[in-house]
Each structure stands twice: as structure tokens, then as C-alpha cells.
Amino acid sequence: MEKLRFDFAVKTSADEIICITSIGTPTGKVFGIPDEYQPASLQQVIINTSNYAKVRKTLNKRHQTRKIWMPLTNDISRSYLDEGQNIQFNDFYQEEIMKNINDYKSLPSSSNQTLEKLKEKILCSRNLMAEMQMLSNRLKISTKNVNASILTKTKRKLKY
């Protein structure tokens, strides 16, 4: 391996702490770091790099994240890889994180917001259809003849 990707995040505690939450490889594998080893202050090899200085300047708000590729120096290699190129830290092998494409958390937050808006519109249209059905039952007409735009143009609530 020539490089590793370190995922940095600002986590909340008494102070905001920059943490390394996972390590990625060029092949696309991602390895999670246990919570007790996540604070960057425990990972001196990374703190001493120029990349970390830039990350520290960049991350200044809670919950911000950055994924940074770092070249594999001898120090980083000794700290994070064993002889077989397996990801480790403090002589503990790190667990690979399997990505689930069906997991809603894997979607960007903007996609989640779009889906929520779509869900609200669908629910509103269902409520409108239910109102139209009730109105047509009261008026003894077919729902095919009731136009939704008529109900929305009246701008008043229907009382049954």
C-alpha cells in the first residue's frame, strides 16, 4: 500500500475533540477504530504530520468530518500496518466495516431531506383524496368528477 485514508470527525465531549473514526485502504476497505482509541491525541504519528495540521484548521465545528489520504511513511506503516499489511492500532487488529447500501444512514443528508419532503407531499395528497371522497359521498357524486384544484382554490376548510 502506498497510502491510507484517515476519516476525521469532531466529536462532542466537555471540549470538542478531533477523532480518527476509521481508516480506509486504496482497495475500498474501511476499518473502524474503537471509541477508546479515536481521539487524535492518542495517535502521535498522525498528529506530527502536516496533513493533521491542515485538518485541525479545517475542522472547527461539531460533527464536521473529513476524509484525508495520507502517504504511507515508515512511522505510519509501523503504527497502522503489520507485516501482512493488515490494519492495526496499538497491536489490535481493526474490524472491517461492511457498507450496507440499503442502510438509510449511508444516504447523504440532502437525500434524506428530499425523501422526507416527498413523504410529506404523498401524505398530503392522500389526505386530500380522503377529503374528496368524503365530500363526494356527502354530495352523492362520483370522485371522478371532483377536481382537486377546486378544493384547493376555495382556501377554506371543509366541514362535514
Backbone torsions as a table, in degrees:
resi	resn	phi	psi	omega
1	MET	NA	142.2	-180.0
2	GLU	-101.9	-22.1	-177.5
3	LYS	-154.2	162.6	175.0
4	LEU	-132.1	148.9	176.6
5	ARG	-102.1	125.2	178.1
6	PHE	-106.9	128.6	179.9
7	ASP	-98.2	115.1	-178.3
8	PHE	-102.4	145.4	176.6
9	ALA	-148.0	147.9	174.5
10	VAL	-92.6	118.6	-179.6
11	LYS	-108.4	155.1	-176.6
12	THR	-94.2	136.7	169.6
13	SER	-155.1	-148.6	175.7
14	ALA	-58.5	-41.0	172.6
15	ASP	-119.5	161.6	175.1
16	GLU	-79.5	126.4	-173.9
17	ILE	-116.0	134.0	173.3
18	ILE	-82.3	127.6	-177.6
19	CYS	-123.9	153.3	171.0
20	ILE	-101.9	110.6	-172.6
21	THR	-90.4	-27.8	179.4
22	SER	-160.4	165.8	179.3
23	ILE	-126.7	131.3	179.5
24	GLY	-112.5	153.7	178.5
25	THR	-109.7	162.5	177.6
26	PRO	-61.7	-20.1	179.4
27	THR	-82.8	-2.8	177.4
28	GLY	97.9	-0.7	177.8
29	LYS	-78.5	143.4	179.8
30	VAL	-125.1	132.6	-178.5
31	PHE	-118.7	126.2	-179.3
32	GLY	-80.4	147.8	176.6
33	ILE	-105.7	130.4	179.7
34	PRO	-58.2	149.8	-176.0
35	ASP	-53.1	-38.8	-176.2
36	GLU	-69.3	-17.9	179.0
37	TYR	-106.3	3.4	-174.8
38	GLN	-73.2	-34.7	-178.7
39	PRO	-55.7	131.3	-177.7
40	ALA	-62.3	-25.1	-180.0
41	SER	-62.5	-21.3	178.0
42	LEU	-84.0	-7.4	-174.0
43	GLN	-118.2	75.2	-174.1
44	GLN	-57.9	-33.7	-178.7
45	VAL	-60.9	-39.5	-179.3
46	ILE	-75.9	-41.1	-178.8
47	ILE	-58.8	-32.6	-176.6
48	ASN	-80.5	1.0	-179.5
49	THR	-91.0	157.2	176.9
50	SER	-70.2	-27.9	177.8
51	ASN	-62.1	-40.1	-179.3
52	TYR	-66.0	-36.7	178.2
53	ALA	-60.4	-40.2	177.8
54	LYS	-68.3	-39.7	178.6
55	VAL	-63.2	-42.6	-179.6
56	ARG	-61.8	-37.7	176.9
57	LYS	-69.2	-35.9	-175.4
58	THR	-74.8	-43.5	-175.7
59	LEU	-89.0	105.6	-179.3
60	ASN	-131.6	2.4	178.1
61	LYS	-125.5	151.7	179.0
62	ARG	-58.8	139.8	176.4
63	HIS	72.7	7.3	174.3
64	GLN	-74.2	148.8	179.2
65	THR	-136.1	155.3	173.5
66	ARG	-146.1	144.4	175.6
67	LYS	-115.0	114.1	-172.2
68	ILE	-120.2	127.7	174.0
69	TRP	-84.5	130.8	178.5
70	MET	-121.7	136.4	177.1
71	PRO	-64.8	147.5	-176.2
72	LEU	-83.7	97.7	175.4
73	THR	-85.3	172.4	178.7
74	ASN	-61.7	-40.5	-179.8
75	ASP	-65.2	-45.7	179.5
76	ILE	-64.8	-41.1	179.6
77	SER	-61.3	-44.7	179.4
78	ARG	-65.2	-34.5	-176.8
79	SER	-80.4	-33.6	-170.3
80	TYR	-116.3	-6.8	179.0
81	LEU	-129.7	144.9	172.1
82	ASP	-96.0	-170.8	-177.5
83	GLU	-62.2	-29.9	-178.9
84	GLY	-91.8	13.5	-179.8
85	GLN	65.4	27.3	174.7
86	ASN	-86.9	143.9	-179.1
87	ILE	-75.3	129.7	179.3
88	GLN	-144.7	164.9	169.8
89	PHE	-153.8	131.6	-176.1
90	ASN	52.0	42.0	179.1
91	ASP	62.5	22.0	173.6
92	PHE	-116.4	128.4	176.0
93	TYR	-70.8	138.8	-178.2
94	GLN	-91.7	146.7	-177.4
95	GLU	-83.1	136.2	178.3
96	GLU	-74.9	136.0	178.1
97	ILE	-93.9	120.1	178.3
98	MET	-89.0	127.4	-179.7
99	LYS	-84.4	130.5	177.7
100	ASN	-106.4	113.8	-176.5
101	ILE	-71.5	-16.2	178.7
102	ASN	-88.3	-3.1	-178.5
103	ASP	-78.2	125.8	-177.7
104	TYR	-65.5	-23.2	-179.9
105	LYS	-71.1	-19.1	-179.9
106	SER	-77.9	-11.3	178.0
107	LEU	-78.8	145.8	174.5
108	PRO	-62.3	152.5	-176.5
109	SER	-61.4	-31.8	178.7
110	SER	-65.2	-34.9	176.9
111	SER	-67.2	-40.2	177.9
112	ASN	-62.4	-40.5	179.3
113	GLN	-65.3	-40.9	178.7
114	THR	-63.3	-42.1	178.6
115	LEU	-64.7	-38.0	178.1
116	GLU	-63.9	-42.5	178.8
117	LYS	-63.7	-41.6	178.5
118	LEU	-62.7	-41.6	178.5
119	LYS	-61.2	-43.0	178.8
120	GLU	-62.3	-42.3	-180.0
121	LYS	-64.0	-39.6	178.9
122	ILE	-64.4	-43.4	179.2
123	LEU	-64.2	-39.6	177.9
124	CYS	-63.7	-42.3	-179.8
125	SER	-66.9	-34.4	176.1
126	ARG	-65.4	-41.1	178.0
127	ASN	-63.7	-40.1	178.7
128	LEU	-63.9	-41.6	178.0
129	MET	-63.8	-38.7	178.4
130	ALA	-65.0	-40.9	177.2
131	GLU	-63.3	-41.6	178.8
132	MET	-62.5	-40.4	179.5
133	GLN	-63.5	-44.6	179.9
134	MET	-64.2	-41.8	179.4
135	LEU	-64.9	-42.7	-179.9
136	SER	-66.1	-34.6	176.9
137	ASN	-65.4	-40.2	179.2
138	ARG	-67.8	-37.1	-177.4
139	LEU	-90.1	-4.0	-180.0
140	LYS	58.3	45.7	176.1
141	ILE	-125.2	166.5	179.8
142	SER	-79.3	146.1	178.3
143	THR	-69.0	-17.1	178.2
144	LYS	-66.4	-27.7	-177.1
145	ASN	-88.5	-13.2	-178.1
146	VAL	-89.4	125.0	-178.7
147	ASN	-97.6	131.6	-178.7
148	ALA	-63.2	-30.7	-178.7
149	SER	-66.8	-28.5	177.4
150	ILE	-64.2	-42.8	-179.4
151	LEU	-67.1	-39.0	-178.0
152	THR	-76.6	-26.6	-179.8
153	LYS	-74.8	-25.0	-177.9
154	THR	-68.8	-25.7	176.9
155	LYS	54.2	32.1	173.9
156	ARG	-137.8	155.1	-178.6
157	LYS	-77.9	142.4	177.2
158	LEU	-86.0	135.8	177.2
159	LYS	-112.1	134.3	-177.7
160	TYR	-110.6	NA	NA
